[in-house]
Amino acid sequence: MQEKIQNPQTDERQAKASPATIGVAAAVTVAVLVGFWFLFQPMHGRRAALVQETVNLKMSPAEEEYARKIEIGNLALSRAENFLHQEVTILNGELYNGGTEPVVALSLTTEFLDDMNQVVLRETRRVLGTTEVALAPGARRTFEISFEHVPNVWNMQAPAIRISYLQLPAHKQ
């Protein structure tokens, strides 16, 4: 009868590799789960920081006055599907600087209403001032804002839009 000859060092290596293999597998599993969490989490959490940053900014009296010279027009709403097969509402529009100074940064607050004219969604987004050049006097610039989760009770009318933050070059921090 033949016996299998086993090398005692092989058994030790297998025993030693087992905890390492488990550790690597656990680390890979955690990395995959974290990746899926970032990929599939709602955008609200990621936007909250940007919205909070914009909301806390205050305009000077001169900037508040100048905001009246900015026109928001050519608004158009459309719907599209993103890569996760979710329906996204897209607001396209145009900014016109009717004043005499360039605008360095600008944030808009958009409010979607229901049939009773109650706000069902309010979001503030920066549409100018991240990497673009300033909006020169007399210039026009288009913008696009995407909304992933517009409530079903929205009245399907154009949202109310207002300037919530404006920055002129003299007041740039």
Secondary structure, DSSP 8 states (H G I E B T S, - for coil): -------HHHHHHHHHHHHHHHHHHHHHHHHHHHHHHHHHS-HHHHHHHHHHHHHH----HHHHHHGGGEEEEEEEEEEEE-TTS-EEEEEEEEEEE-SSS-B-EEEEEEEEEBTTS-EEEEEEEEEESSSS--B-TT-EEEEEEEES---TTB-SS--EEEEEEEE-GGG--
